């Protein structure tokens, strides 16, 4: 067994409390990257967004517009104008009270907007899950690196005749 395999076994047992032969492919890949000091090859979120299909980009844009304050205020003004014109200003309103045509338009808007917003939210949730997996891998690799540094420091302290545990607890060499 070479030193690399030994380090992988040691990290797996110390950090994950799992024998090396029981590691998942993902855990083994992370440990292998930490041991070989490779950077994380996963792309940033911006690179993932560039690969969206046009319907996904459209759904995100509709959700962004429909969920903005400018849309809410603008739509409120349109509704106020519609009801004001039809209830107060026109002698022959094009949509008299109880505003049946307005109800039809609002229902159609809701029927289109709700699924589009749900599509956007589902895609964002998937993106968040991918980001969480990426964060987990990066954090786990960082933890492996810290453990390796601690092991090296302990070896240096021992080589210089300092007990690493005593030094960590008291802050100075034993008498």
VEXPA-797726 format. One record per atom (N, C-alpha, C): x, y, z; atom name; residue number from 1. Coordinates in Angstrom, 3 decimals, padded with zeros to 6 digits. Each point is the difference from the previous one (the first is absolute). Layout:
N
+----------+----------+----------+------+-----+
:       xx :       yy :       zz : atom :   n :
+----------+----------+----------+------+-----+
:        X :        Y :        Z :   CA : NUM :
...
+----------+----------+----------+------+-----+
END
This chain:
175
+----------+----------+----------+------+-----+
:       xx :       yy :       zz : atom :   n :
+----------+----------+----------+------+-----+
:  000.865 : -001.181 :  000.000 :    N :   1 :
: -000.865 :  001.181 :  000.000 :   CA :   1 :
:  000.906 :  001.237 :  000.000 :    C :   1 :
: -000.242 :  000.897 : -000.957 :    N :   2 :
:  000.825 :  001.210 : -000.049 :   CA :   2 :
: -000.544 :  001.050 :  000.962 :    C :   2 :
:  000.756 :  001.098 :  000.145 :    N :   3 :
: -000.382 :  001.024 :  000.981 :   CA :   3 :
: -001.312 :  000.683 : -000.378 :    C :   3 :
: -000.275 :  000.120 : -001.301 :    N :   4 :
: -001.255 :  000.616 : -000.453 :   CA :   4 :
: -001.202 : -000.838 :  000.439 :    C :   4 :
:  000.063 : -001.312 : -000.229 :    N :   5 :
: -001.094 : -000.881 :  000.418 :   CA :   5 :
: -000.156 :  000.005 :  001.516 :    C :   5 :
:  001.129 :  000.041 :  000.707 :    N :   6 :
: -000.062 :  000.046 :  001.460 :   CA :   6 :
: -000.674 :  001.281 :  000.471 :    C :   6 :
:  000.342 :  001.127 : -000.642 :    N :   7 :
: -000.611 :  001.276 :  000.374 :   CA :   7 :
: -001.504 : -000.016 : -000.275 :    C :   7 :
: -000.400 : -000.604 : -001.116 :    N :   8 :
: -001.431 : -000.114 : -000.311 :   CA :   8 :
: -000.699 : -000.835 :  001.069 :    C :   8 :
:  000.607 : -001.125 :  000.380 :    N :   9 :
: -000.583 : -000.843 :  001.053 :   CA :   9 :
: -000.112 :  000.764 :  001.311 :    C :   9 :
:  001.057 :  000.720 :  000.345 :    N :  10 :
:  000.023 :  000.739 :  001.263 :   CA :  10 :
: -001.069 :  001.094 :  000.011 :    C :  10 :
: -000.097 :  000.764 : -001.081 :    N :  11 :
: -001.010 :  001.059 : -000.065 :   CA :  11 :
: -001.410 : -000.573 :  000.060 :    C :  11 :
: -000.219 : -001.092 : -000.702 :    N :  12 :
: -001.330 : -000.610 : -000.005 :   CA :  12 :
: -000.398 : -000.452 :  001.395 :    C :  12 :
:  000.933 : -000.604 :  000.703 :    N :  13 :
: -000.325 : -000.512 :  001.326 :   CA :  13 :
: -000.107 :  001.111 :  001.036 :    C :  13 :
:  000.878 :  001.021 : -000.084 :    N :  14 :
: -000.023 :  001.070 :  000.997 :   CA :  14 :
: -001.181 :  000.940 : -000.183 :    C :  14 :
: -000.199 :  000.448 : -001.221 :    N :  15 :
: -001.008 :  001.034 : -000.217 :   CA :  15 :
: -001.393 : -000.574 : -000.221 :    C :  15 :
: -000.084 : -001.039 : -000.790 :    N :  16 :
: -001.318 : -000.543 : -000.326 :   CA :  16 :
: -000.390 : -001.175 :  000.880 :    C :  16 :
:  000.922 : -000.487 :  000.800 :    N :  17 :
: -000.239 : -001.175 :  000.848 :   CA :  17 :
: -000.534 : -001.152 : -000.843 :    C :  17 :
:  000.606 : -000.154 : -001.177 :    N :  18 :
: -000.421 : -001.025 : -000.949 :   CA :  18 :
:  001.245 : -000.687 : -000.553 :    C :  18 :
:  000.000 : -001.316 : -000.044 :    N :  19 :
:  001.130 : -000.675 : -000.649 :   CA :  19 :
:  000.076 :  000.406 : -001.477 :    C :  19 :
:  001.204 :  000.038 : -000.540 :    N :  20 :
:  000.198 :  000.477 : -001.372 :   CA :  20 :
: -000.763 : -000.834 : -001.022 :    C :  20 :
: -000.158 : -001.300 :  000.263 :    N :  21 :
: -000.708 : -000.829 : -000.980 :   CA :  21 :
: -001.511 :  000.241 :  000.010 :    C :  21 :
: -000.505 :  000.753 :  000.981 :    N :  22 :
: -001.433 :  000.295 :  000.061 :   CA :  22 :
: -000.325 :  001.434 : -000.413 :    C :  22 :
:  000.980 :  000.721 : -000.522 :    N :  23 :
: -000.242 :  001.374 : -000.439 :   CA :  23 :
: -000.832 :  000.010 : -001.278 :    C :  23 :
: -000.853 :  000.999 : -000.111 :    N :  24 :
: -000.738 :  000.173 : -001.253 :   CA :  24 :
:  000.960 :  000.553 : -001.054 :    C :  24 :
: -000.417 : -000.067 : -001.255 :    N :  25 :
:  000.838 :  000.538 : -001.076 :   CA :  25 :
:  000.272 :  001.481 :  000.214 :    C :  25 :
: -000.997 :  000.713 :  000.459 :    N :  26 :
:  000.134 :  001.443 :  000.233 :   CA :  26 :
:  001.022 :  000.282 :  001.102 :    C :  26 :
: -000.098 : -000.746 :  001.115 :    N :  27 :
:  000.936 :  000.199 :  001.107 :   CA :  27 :
:  001.429 : -000.355 : -000.420 :    C :  27 :
:  000.141 : -001.093 : -000.743 :    N :  28 :
:  001.327 : -000.404 : -000.461 :   CA :  28 :
:  000.574 :  001.057 : -000.944 :    C :  28 :
: -000.831 :  000.560 : -000.867 :    N :  29 :
:  000.450 :  001.033 : -000.940 :   CA :  29 :
:  000.480 :  001.243 :  000.763 :    C :  29 :
: -000.748 :  000.381 :  001.046 :    N :  30 :
:  000.373 :  001.183 :  000.786 :   CA :  30 :
:  001.314 : -000.248 :  000.731 :    C :  30 :
:  000.124 : -001.165 :  000.631 :    N :  31 :
:  001.233 : -000.317 :  000.722 :   CA :  31 :
:  001.172 : -000.061 : -000.977 :    C :  31 :
: -000.223 : -000.600 : -001.153 :    N :  32 :
:  001.062 : -000.100 : -000.998 :   CA :  32 :
:  000.462 :  001.384 : -000.452 :    C :  32 :
: -000.950 :  000.914 : -000.200 :    N :  33 :
:  000.346 :  001.376 : -000.382 :   CA :  33 :
:  000.782 :  000.695 :  001.110 :    C :  33 :
: -000.410 : -000.251 :  001.252 :    N :  34 :
:  000.697 :  000.637 :  001.124 :   CA :  34 :
:  001.430 : -000.521 :  000.107 :    C :  34 :
:  000.167 : -001.302 : -000.157 :    N :  35 :
:  001.329 : -000.597 :  000.115 :   CA :  35 :
:  000.905 :  000.468 : -001.140 :    C :  35 :
: -000.548 :  000.094 : -001.208 :    N :  36 :
:  000.827 :  000.408 : -001.148 :   CA :  36 :
:  000.052 :  001.515 : -000.162 :    C :  36 :
: -000.663 :  000.727 :  000.914 :    N :  37 :
: -000.013 :  001.470 :  000.014 :   CA :  37 :
: -000.565 :  000.598 : -001.289 :    C :  37 :
: -001.021 : -000.632 : -000.530 :    N :  38 :
: -000.668 :  000.525 : -001.196 :   CA :  38 :
: -001.044 :  001.015 :  000.403 :    C :  38 :
: -000.196 :  000.969 : -000.866 :    N :  39 :
: -001.074 :  000.965 :  000.223 :   CA :  39 :
: -001.321 : -000.651 : -000.345 :    C :  39 :
: -001.074 :  000.572 :  000.532 :    N :  40 :
: -001.327 : -000.516 : -000.284 :   CA :  40 :
: -000.377 :  000.366 : -001.434 :    C :  40 :
: -000.271 : -000.985 : -000.872 :    N :  41 :
: -000.263 :  000.297 : -001.406 :   CA :  41 :
: -001.433 :  000.423 : -000.298 :    C :  41 :
: -000.834 :  000.084 :  001.005 :    N :  42 :
: -001.404 :  000.306 : -000.252 :   CA :  42 :
: -000.163 :  001.448 : -000.440 :    C :  42 :
: -000.878 :  000.251 : -000.973 :    N :  43 :
: -000.156 :  001.361 : -000.517 :   CA :  43 :
: -000.784 :  000.880 :  000.967 :    C :  43 :
:  000.224 :  001.314 : -000.061 :    N :  44 :
: -000.807 :  000.904 :  000.822 :   CA :  44 :
: -001.431 :  000.055 : -000.507 :    C :  44 :
: -000.859 :  000.592 :  000.799 :    N :  45 :
: -001.420 :  000.067 : -000.340 :   CA :  45 :
: -000.235 :  000.723 : -001.314 :    C :  45 :
:  000.781 :  001.025 : -000.297 :    N :  46 :
: -000.187 :  000.748 : -001.244 :   CA :  46 :
:  000.170 : -000.913 : -001.209 :    C :  46 :
:  000.935 : -000.932 :  000.070 :    N :  47 :
:  000.200 : -000.922 : -001.117 :   CA :  47 :
: -001.198 : -000.924 : -000.157 :    C :  47 :
: -000.640 : -000.364 :  001.111 :    N :  48 :
: -001.194 : -000.836 : -000.090 :   CA :  48 :
: -001.150 :  000.762 : -000.639 :    C :  48 :
: -000.126 :  001.292 :  000.321 :    N :  49 :
: -001.081 :  000.809 : -000.544 :   CA :  49 :
:  000.121 :  000.190 : -001.504 :    C :  49 :
:  001.227 : -000.012 : -000.542 :    N :  50 :
:  000.183 :  000.172 : -001.432 :   CA :  50 :
: -000.541 : -001.186 : -000.781 :    C :  50 :
: -000.111 : -001.154 :  000.635 :    N :  51 :
: -000.463 : -001.200 : -000.683 :   CA :  51 :
: -001.516 : -000.177 :  000.065 :    C :  51 :
: -000.723 :  000.991 :  000.461 :    N :  52 :
: -001.452 : -000.113 :  000.093 :   CA :  52 :
: -000.622 :  000.035 : -001.385 :    C :  52 :
: -001.078 : -000.743 : -000.163 :    N :  53 :
: -000.739 :  000.053 : -001.264 :   CA :  53 :
: -000.800 :  001.302 : -000.046 :    C :  53 :
: -000.464 :  000.365 : -001.184 :    N :  54 :
: -000.743 :  001.262 : -000.104 :   CA :  54 :
: -001.299 : -000.034 :  000.795 :    C :  54 :
: -000.726 : -001.145 :  000.110 :    N :  55 :
: -001.192 :  000.025 :  000.863 :   CA :  55 :
:  000.340 :  000.242 :  001.473 :    C :  55 :
:  001.139 : -000.553 :  000.455 :    N :  56 :
:  000.406 :  000.240 :  001.388 :   CA :  56 :
:  000.364 :  001.461 :  000.223 :    C :  56 :
:  000.715 :  000.576 : -000.961 :    N :  57 :
:  000.345 :  001.424 :  000.121 :   CA :  57 :
: -001.257 :  000.858 : -000.034 :    C :  57 :
: -000.972 : -000.363 : -000.866 :    N :  58 :
: -001.263 :  000.742 : -000.072 :   CA :  58 :
: -000.761 : -000.115 :  001.319 :    C :  58 :
: -000.057 : -001.205 :  000.557 :    N :  59 :
: -000.700 : -000.198 :  001.275 :   CA :  59 :
:  000.650 :  000.831 :  001.104 :    C :  59 :
:  001.325 :  000.034 :  000.027 :    N :  60 :
:  000.693 :  000.820 :  001.001 :   CA :  60 :
: -000.309 :  001.475 : -000.190 :    C :  60 :
: -000.040 :  000.438 : -001.244 :    N :  61 :
: -000.267 :  001.422 : -000.273 :   CA :  61 :
: -001.440 :  000.361 :  000.390 :    C :  61 :
: -000.963 : -000.849 : -000.364 :    N :  62 :
: -001.401 :  000.257 :  000.364 :   CA :  62 :
: -000.154 :  000.012 :  001.518 :    C :  62 :
:  000.643 : -000.948 :  000.681 :    N :  63 :
: -000.080 : -000.043 :  001.464 :   CA :  63 :
:  000.645 :  001.237 :  000.613 :    C :  63 :
:  001.100 :  000.458 : -000.585 :    N :  64 :
:  000.664 :  001.196 :  000.527 :   CA :  64 :
: -000.872 :  001.236 : -000.189 :    C :  64 :
: -000.640 :  000.101 : -001.150 :    N :  65 :
: -000.873 :  001.161 : -000.248 :   CA :  65 :
: -001.255 : -000.094 :  000.862 :    C :  65 :
: -000.637 : -001.176 :  000.010 :    N :  66 :
: -001.241 : -000.175 :  000.756 :   CA :  66 :
:  000.181 :  000.120 :  001.501 :    C :  66 :
:  001.209 : -000.202 :  000.482 :    N :  67 :
:  000.247 :  000.091 :  001.434 :   CA :  67 :
:  000.651 :  001.305 :  000.419 :    C :  67 :
:  000.000 :  000.977 : -000.885 :    N :  68 :
:  000.654 :  001.269 :  000.332 :   CA :  68 :
: -001.017 :  001.023 :  000.500 :    C :  68 :
:  000.486 :  000.958 :  000.772 :    N :  69 :
: -000.877 :  001.053 :  000.504 :   CA :  69 :
: -000.514 :  000.872 : -001.137 :    C :  69 :
:  000.803 :  000.203 : -001.016 :    N :  70 :
: -000.466 :  000.827 : -001.117 :   CA :  70 :
: -001.198 : -000.651 : -000.689 :    C :  70 :
:  000.016 : -001.338 : -000.134 :    N :  71 :
: -001.150 : -000.685 : -000.594 :   CA :  71 :
: -001.222 :  000.136 :  000.907 :    C :  71 :
:  000.183 : -000.193 :  001.284 :    N :  72 :
: -001.125 :  000.073 :  000.936 :   CA :  72 :
: -000.613 :  001.396 :  000.000 :    C :  72 :
:  000.844 :  001.023 :  000.072 :    N :  73 :
: -000.508 :  001.379 : -000.006 :   CA :  73 :
: -000.653 :  000.321 : -001.342 :    C :  73 :
:  000.678 : -000.356 : -001.096 :    N :  74 :
: -000.557 :  000.264 : -001.332 :   CA :  74 :
: -001.320 : -000.716 : -000.215 :    C :  74 :
: -000.069 : -001.257 :  000.417 :    N :  75 :
: -001.233 : -000.763 : -000.174 :   CA :  75 :
: -001.110 :  000.563 :  000.884 :    C :  75 :
:  000.359 :  000.441 :  001.193 :    N :  76 :
: -000.996 :  000.645 :  000.871 :   CA :  76 :
: -000.552 :  001.264 : -000.635 :    C :  76 :
:  000.878 :  000.774 : -000.645 :    N :  77 :
: -000.462 :  001.214 : -000.689 :   CA :  77 :
: -000.908 : -000.336 : -001.178 :    C :  77 :
:  000.335 : -001.046 : -000.746 :    N :  78 :
: -000.855 : -000.426 : -001.121 :   CA :  78 :
: -001.367 : -000.432 :  000.520 :    C :  78 :
: -000.026 : -000.763 :  001.085 :    N :  79 :
: -001.283 : -000.436 :  000.571 :   CA :  79 :
: -000.818 :  001.189 :  000.500 :    C :  79 :
:  000.668 :  000.950 :  000.655 :    N :  80 :
: -000.707 :  001.190 :  000.490 :   CA :  80 :
: -000.546 :  000.814 : -001.167 :    C :  80 :
:  000.796 :  000.150 : -001.051 :    N :  81 :
: -000.464 :  000.743 : -001.178 :   CA :  81 :
: -001.172 : -000.720 : -000.662 :    C :  81 :
:  000.116 : -001.317 : -000.136 :    N :  82 :
: -001.070 : -000.792 : -000.629 :   CA :  82 :
: -001.313 :  000.179 :  000.762 :    C :  82 :
:  000.057 : -000.196 :  001.304 :    N :  83 :
: -001.238 :  000.110 :  000.786 :   CA :  83 :
: -000.496 :  001.440 :  000.048 :    C :  83 :
:  000.932 :  000.948 :  000.086 :    N :  84 :
: -000.412 :  001.408 :  000.028 :   CA :  84 :
: -000.674 :  000.422 : -001.286 :    C :  84 :
:  000.593 : -000.371 : -001.117 :    N :  85 :
: -000.579 :  000.374 : -001.301 :   CA :  85 :
: -001.357 : -000.654 : -000.185 :    C :  85 :
: -000.108 : -001.273 :  000.325 :    N :  86 :
: -001.253 : -000.722 : -000.239 :   CA :  86 :
: -001.076 :  000.287 :  001.045 :    C :  86 :
:  000.360 :  000.393 :  001.185 :    N :  87 :
: -001.006 :  000.231 :  001.043 :   CA :  87 :
: -000.410 :  001.464 :  000.094 :    C :  87 :
:  000.919 :  000.900 : -000.262 :    N :  88 :
: -000.281 :  001.400 :  000.279 :   CA :  88 :
: -000.039 :  000.890 : -001.237 :    C :  88 :
:  000.900 : -000.213 : -000.941 :    N :  89 :
:  000.188 :  000.984 : -001.051 :   CA :  89 :
: -000.828 : -000.237 : -001.261 :    C :  89 :
: -000.267 : -001.212 : -000.340 :    N :  90 :
: -000.702 : -000.262 : -001.260 :   CA :  90 :
: -001.506 : -000.128 :  000.218 :    C :  90 :
: -000.746 :  000.635 : -000.908 :    N :  91 :
: -001.455 : -000.175 :  000.056 :   CA :  91 :
: -000.378 : -001.358 : -000.571 :    C :  91 :
:  000.779 : -000.475 : -000.956 :    N :  92 :
: -000.198 : -001.351 : -000.546 :   CA :  92 :
:  001.304 : -000.780 :  000.171 :    C :  92 :
:  000.232 : -000.578 :  001.174 :    N :  93 :
:  001.271 : -000.692 :  000.253 :   CA :  93 :
:  000.159 : -001.247 : -000.875 :    C :  93 :
:  001.244 : -000.287 : -000.408 :    N :  94 :
:  000.259 : -001.202 : -000.806 :   CA :  94 :
:  000.040 : -001.255 :  000.865 :    C :  94 :
:  000.159 :  000.164 :  001.321 :    N :  95 :
: -000.036 : -001.129 :  000.933 :   CA :  95 :
: -000.696 :  000.462 :  001.280 :    C :  95 :
: -001.336 :  000.005 : -000.010 :    N :  96 :
: -000.723 :  000.530 :  001.166 :   CA :  96 :
:  000.191 : -000.892 :  001.228 :    C :  96 :
: -000.279 :  000.626 :  001.155 :    N :  97 :
:  000.052 : -000.732 :  001.260 :   CA :  97 :
: -000.883 : -001.231 : -000.138 :    C :  97 :
:  000.437 : -001.178 :  000.386 :    N :  98 :
:  001.097 : -000.500 :  000.832 :   CA :  98 :
:  001.278 : -000.345 : -000.781 :    C :  98 :
:  000.271 :  000.657 : -001.107 :    N :  99 :
:  001.262 : -000.120 : -000.735 :   CA :  99 :
:  000.303 : -001.441 : -000.422 :    C :  99 :
: -000.900 : -000.589 : -000.738 :    N : 100 :
:  000.141 : -001.392 : -000.455 :   CA : 100 :
:  001.222 : -000.161 : -000.915 :    C : 100 :
:  000.195 :  000.932 : -000.923 :    N : 101 :
:  001.136 : -000.087 : -000.918 :   CA : 101 :
:  001.332 :  000.119 :  000.763 :    C : 101 :
:  000.044 :  000.879 :  000.975 :    N : 102 :
:  001.199 :  000.136 :  000.831 :   CA : 102 :
:  000.276 : -001.302 :  000.753 :    C : 102 :
: -001.043 : -000.628 :  000.532 :    N : 103 :
:  000.168 : -001.292 :  000.682 :   CA : 103 :
:  000.549 : -001.060 : -000.946 :    C : 103 :
: -000.483 :  000.001 : -001.244 :    N : 104 :
:  000.496 : -000.951 : -000.993 :   CA : 104 :
:  001.489 :  000.238 : -000.265 :    C : 104 :
:  000.387 :  001.254 : -000.187 :    N : 105 :
:  001.407 :  000.320 : -000.254 :   CA : 105 :
:  000.886 : -000.383 :  001.188 :    C : 105 :
: -000.466 :  000.285 :  001.207 :    N : 106 :
:  000.776 : -000.356 :  001.193 :   CA : 106 :
:  000.138 : -001.516 :  000.151 :    C : 106 :
: -001.065 : -000.720 : -000.311 :    N : 107 :
:  000.053 : -001.467 :  000.076 :   CA : 107 :
:  000.983 : -000.561 : -001.020 :    C : 107 :
: -000.015 :  000.548 : -001.211 :    N : 108 :
:  000.935 : -000.466 : -001.027 :   CA : 108 :
:  001.446 :  000.323 :  000.398 :    C : 108 :
:  000.217 :  001.182 :  000.545 :    N : 109 :
:  001.340 :  000.370 :  000.450 :   CA : 109 :
:  000.479 : -000.953 :  001.097 :    C : 109 :
: -000.864 : -000.294 :  000.956 :    N : 110 :
:  000.368 : -000.910 :  001.092 :   CA : 110 :
:  000.258 : -001.411 : -000.528 :    C : 110 :
: -000.814 : -000.434 : -000.980 :    N : 111 :
:  000.168 : -001.344 : -000.556 :   CA : 111 :
:  001.332 : -000.142 : -000.731 :    C : 111 :
:  000.489 :  001.078 : -000.575 :    N : 112 :
:  001.286 : -000.050 : -000.703 :   CA : 112 :
:  001.152 :  000.255 :  000.964 :    C : 112 :
: -000.163 :  000.980 :  000.850 :    N : 113 :
:  001.100 :  000.432 :  000.856 :   CA : 113 :
:  000.352 : -001.027 :  001.084 :    C : 113 :
: -000.981 : -000.637 :  000.594 :    N : 114 :
:  000.271 : -000.939 :  001.097 :   CA : 114 :
:  000.891 : -001.169 : -000.432 :    C : 114 :
: -000.304 : -000.706 : -001.090 :    N : 115 :
:  000.899 : -001.101 : -000.388 :   CA : 115 :
:  001.397 :  000.478 : -000.405 :    C : 115 :
:  000.074 :  001.168 : -000.627 :    N : 116 :
:  001.309 :  000.519 : -000.396 :   CA : 116 :
:  000.835 :  000.304 :  001.243 :    C : 116 :
: -000.614 :  000.595 :  001.001 :    N : 117 :
:  000.719 :  000.289 :  001.245 :   CA : 117 :
:  000.405 : -001.300 :  000.692 :    C : 117 :
: -000.874 : -001.002 : -000.016 :    N : 118 :
:  000.342 : -001.291 :  000.600 :   CA : 118 :
:  001.171 : -000.654 : -000.735 :    C : 118 :
:  000.020 :  000.093 : -001.342 :    N : 119 :
:  001.127 : -000.548 : -000.765 :   CA : 119 :
:  001.296 :  000.684 :  000.410 :    C : 119 :
: -000.055 :  001.303 :  000.134 :    N : 120 :
:  001.190 :  000.756 :  000.392 :   CA : 120 :
:  000.443 : -000.386 :  001.410 :    C : 120 :
: -000.945 : -000.144 :  000.910 :    N : 121 :
:  000.347 : -000.383 :  001.373 :   CA : 121 :
:  000.582 : -001.408 :  000.055 :    C : 121 :
: -000.552 : -000.918 : -000.787 :    N : 122 :
:  000.540 : -001.362 : -000.029 :   CA : 122 :
:  001.430 : -000.007 : -000.529 :    C : 122 :
:  000.251 :  000.775 : -001.043 :    N : 123 :
:  001.342 :  000.078 : -000.553 :   CA : 123 :
:  000.966 :  000.638 :  000.995 :    C : 123 :
: -000.470 :  001.037 :  000.690 :    N : 124 :
:  000.845 :  000.649 :  001.008 :   CA : 124 :
:  000.283 : -000.949 :  001.171 :    C : 124 :
: -000.988 : -000.801 :  000.377 :    N : 125 :
:  000.214 : -000.976 :  001.078 :   CA : 125 :
:  001.046 : -001.027 : -000.417 :    C : 125 :
: -000.050 : -000.443 : -001.242 :    N : 126 :
:  001.005 : -000.941 : -000.502 :   CA : 126 :
:  001.380 :  000.651 : -000.017 :    C : 126 :
:  000.046 :  001.240 : -000.414 :    N : 127 :
:  001.262 :  000.747 :  000.003 :   CA : 127 :
:  000.534 :  000.141 :  001.425 :    C : 127 :
: -000.881 :  000.265 :  000.955 :    N : 128 :
:  000.409 :  000.104 :  001.405 :   CA : 128 :
:  000.530 : -001.331 :  000.528 :    C : 128 :
: -000.637 : -001.105 : -000.414 :    N : 129 :
:  000.485 : -001.321 :  000.422 :   CA : 129 :
:  001.404 : -000.262 : -000.558 :    C : 129 :
:  000.208 :  000.360 : -001.274 :    N : 130 :
:  001.331 : -000.176 : -000.592 :   CA : 130 :
:  001.027 :  000.861 :  000.725 :    C : 130 :
: -000.371 :  001.221 :  000.317 :    N : 131 :
:  000.914 :  000.896 :  000.716 :   CA : 131 :
:  000.306 : -000.552 :  001.392 :    C : 131 :
: -001.004 : -000.566 :  000.670 :    N : 132 :
:  000.224 : -000.583 :  001.329 :   CA : 132 :
:  000.953 : -001.191 : -000.092 :    C : 132 :
: -000.155 : -000.826 : -001.039 :    N : 133 :
:  000.924 : -001.126 : -000.183 :   CA : 133 :
:  001.422 :  000.509 : -000.246 :    C : 133 :
:  000.103 :  001.039 : -000.824 :    N : 134 :
:  001.306 :  000.592 : -000.284 :   CA : 134 :
:  000.627 :  000.559 :  001.281 :    C : 134 :
: -000.812 :  000.708 :  000.782 :    N : 135 :
:  000.490 :  000.562 :  001.263 :   CA : 135 :
:  000.448 : -001.102 :  000.957 :    C : 135 :
: -000.781 : -001.085 :  000.058 :    N : 136 :
:  000.364 : -001.116 :  000.864 :   CA : 136 :
:  001.353 : -000.576 : -000.404 :    C : 136 :
:  000.190 : -000.204 : -001.300 :    N : 137 :
:  001.265 : -000.569 : -000.465 :   CA : 137 :
:  001.176 :  000.918 :  000.320 :    C : 137 :
: -000.186 :  001.287 : -000.213 :    N : 138 :
:  001.072 :  000.960 :  000.289 :   CA : 138 :
:  000.294 :  000.030 :  001.496 :    C : 138 :
: -001.044 :  000.019 :  000.823 :    N : 139 :
:  000.195 :  000.022 :  001.455 :   CA : 139 :
:  000.661 : -001.279 :  000.501 :    C : 139 :
: -000.401 : -001.125 : -000.558 :    N : 140 :
:  000.596 : -001.268 :  000.415 :   CA : 140 :
:  001.472 : -000.051 : -000.399 :    C : 140 :
:  000.304 :  000.474 : -001.192 :    N : 141 :
:  001.398 :  000.040 : -000.440 :   CA : 141 :
:  000.813 :  000.927 :  000.908 :    C : 141 :
: -000.573 :  001.144 :  000.370 :    N : 142 :
:  000.693 :  000.924 :  000.906 :   CA : 142 :
:  000.241 : -000.661 :  001.354 :    C : 142 :
: -000.968 : -000.760 :  000.471 :    N : 143 :
:  000.167 : -000.693 :  001.275 :   CA : 143 :
:  001.110 : -001.047 : -000.093 :    C : 143 :
:  000.072 : -000.695 : -001.140 :    N : 144 :
:  001.092 : -000.952 : -000.201 :   CA : 144 :
:  001.351 :  000.716 :  000.028 :    C : 144 :
:  000.064 :  001.138 : -000.666 :    N : 145 :
:  001.249 :  000.767 : -000.030 :   CA : 145 :
:  000.400 :  000.438 :  001.411 :    C : 145 :
: -000.961 :  000.443 :  000.778 :    N : 146 :
:  000.286 :  000.432 :  001.375 :   CA : 146 :
:  000.488 : -001.174 :  000.836 :    C : 146 :
: -000.640 : -001.155 : -000.157 :    N : 147 :
:  000.463 : -001.188 :  000.729 :   CA : 147 :
:  001.426 : -000.360 : -000.391 :    C : 147 :
:  000.300 :  000.081 : -001.290 :    N : 148 :
:  001.355 : -000.320 : -000.456 :   CA : 148 :
:  001.002 :  000.995 :  000.583 :    C : 148 :
: -000.370 :  001.271 :  000.053 :    N : 149 :
:  000.889 :  001.007 :  000.593 :   CA : 149 :
:  000.212 : -000.256 :  001.489 :    C : 149 :
: -001.060 : -000.376 :  000.696 :    N : 150 :
:  000.132 : -000.326 :  001.428 :   CA : 150 :
:  000.945 : -001.181 :  000.194 :    C : 150 :
: -000.141 : -000.999 : -000.853 :    N : 151 :
:  000.874 : -001.169 :  000.119 :   CA : 151 :
:  001.457 :  000.399 : -000.229 :    C : 151 :
:  000.239 :  000.859 : -000.983 :    N : 152 :
:  001.369 :  000.449 : -000.268 :   CA : 152 :
:  000.542 :  000.831 :  001.163 :    C : 152 :
: -000.834 :  000.873 :  000.558 :    N : 153 :
:  000.434 :  000.796 :  001.154 :   CA : 153 :
:  000.317 : -000.890 :  001.195 :    C : 153 :
: -000.833 : -001.007 :  000.218 :    N : 154 :
:  000.262 : -000.927 :  001.103 :   CA : 154 :
:  001.338 : -000.708 : -000.200 :    C : 154 :
:  000.287 : -000.402 : -001.248 :    N : 155 :
:  001.280 : -000.649 : -000.282 :   CA : 155 :
:  001.165 :  000.954 :  000.247 :    C : 155 :
: -000.151 :  001.251 : -000.411 :    N : 156 :
:  001.051 :  000.994 :  000.241 :   CA : 156 :
:  000.208 :  000.236 :  001.493 :    C : 156 :
: -001.099 :  000.117 :  000.738 :    N : 157 :
:  000.111 :  000.206 :  001.444 :   CA : 157 :
:  000.682 : -001.188 :  000.665 :    C : 157 :
: -000.381 : -001.200 : -000.399 :    N : 158 :
:  000.609 : -001.195 :  000.583 :   CA : 158 :
:  001.475 : -000.097 : -000.373 :    C : 158 :
:  000.341 :  000.379 : -001.230 :    N : 159 :
:  001.404 : -000.043 : -000.433 :   CA : 159 :
:  000.851 :  000.978 :  000.801 :    C : 159 :
: -000.613 :  001.062 :  000.498 :    N : 160 :
:  000.714 :  000.986 :  000.812 :   CA : 160 :
: -000.150 : -000.262 :  001.495 :    C : 160 :
: -000.534 : -001.144 :  000.358 :    N : 161 :
: -000.103 : -000.375 :  001.396 :   CA : 161 :
: -001.144 :  000.660 :  000.749 :    C : 161 :
: -001.005 :  000.448 : -000.703 :    N : 162 :
: -001.144 :  000.652 :  000.644 :   CA : 162 :
: -001.200 : -000.925 : -000.143 :    C : 162 :
: -000.686 : -000.230 :  001.113 :    N : 163 :
: -001.211 : -000.815 : -000.036 :   CA : 163 :
: -001.120 :  000.855 : -000.584 :    C : 163 :
: -000.560 : -000.365 : -001.165 :    N : 164 :
: -001.019 :  000.844 : -000.633 :   CA : 164 :
: -001.232 :  000.218 :  000.864 :    C : 164 :
: -000.409 : -001.014 :  000.750 :    N : 165 :
: -001.197 :  000.148 :  000.834 :   CA : 165 :
:  000.286 :  000.959 :  001.141 :    C : 165 :
:  001.153 : -000.156 :  000.674 :    N : 166 :
:  000.364 :  000.881 :  001.111 :   CA : 166 :
:  000.148 :  001.435 : -000.491 :    C : 166 :
:  000.641 :  000.191 : -001.134 :    N : 167 :
:  000.196 :  001.344 : -000.560 :   CA : 167 :
: -001.349 :  000.639 : -000.320 :    C : 167 :
: -000.925 : -000.771 : -000.564 :    N : 168 :
: -001.309 :  000.549 : -000.369 :   CA : 168 :
: -000.793 :  000.406 :  001.229 :    C : 168 :
:  000.127 : -000.761 :  001.092 :    N : 169 :
: -000.790 :  000.277 :  001.198 :   CA : 169 :
:  000.603 :  001.133 :  000.824 :    C : 169 :
:  001.321 : -000.036 :  000.218 :    N : 170 :
:  000.618 :  000.967 :  000.908 :   CA : 170 :
:  000.600 :  001.202 : -000.704 :    C : 170 :
:  000.365 : -000.145 : -001.242 :    N : 171 :
:  000.601 :  001.110 : -000.727 :   CA : 171 :
:  001.507 :  000.065 :  000.139 :    C : 171 :
:  000.631 : -000.925 :  000.739 :    N : 172 :
:  001.461 :  000.007 :  000.121 :   CA : 172 :
:  000.512 : -001.433 :  000.156 :    C : 172 :
:  001.315 : -000.152 : -000.054 :    N : 173 :
:  000.624 : -001.321 :  000.114 :   CA : 173 :
: -000.174 : -000.561 :  001.410 :    C : 173 :
: -000.072 : -001.343 :  000.114 :    N : 174 :
: -000.026 : -000.588 :  001.338 :   CA : 174 :
:  001.356 :  000.177 :  000.680 :    C : 174 :
: -000.021 :  000.082 :  001.318 :    N : 175 :
:  001.243 :  000.222 :  000.765 :   CA : 175 :
:  000.864 : -001.226 :  000.039 :    C : 175 :
+----------+----------+----------+------+-----+
END
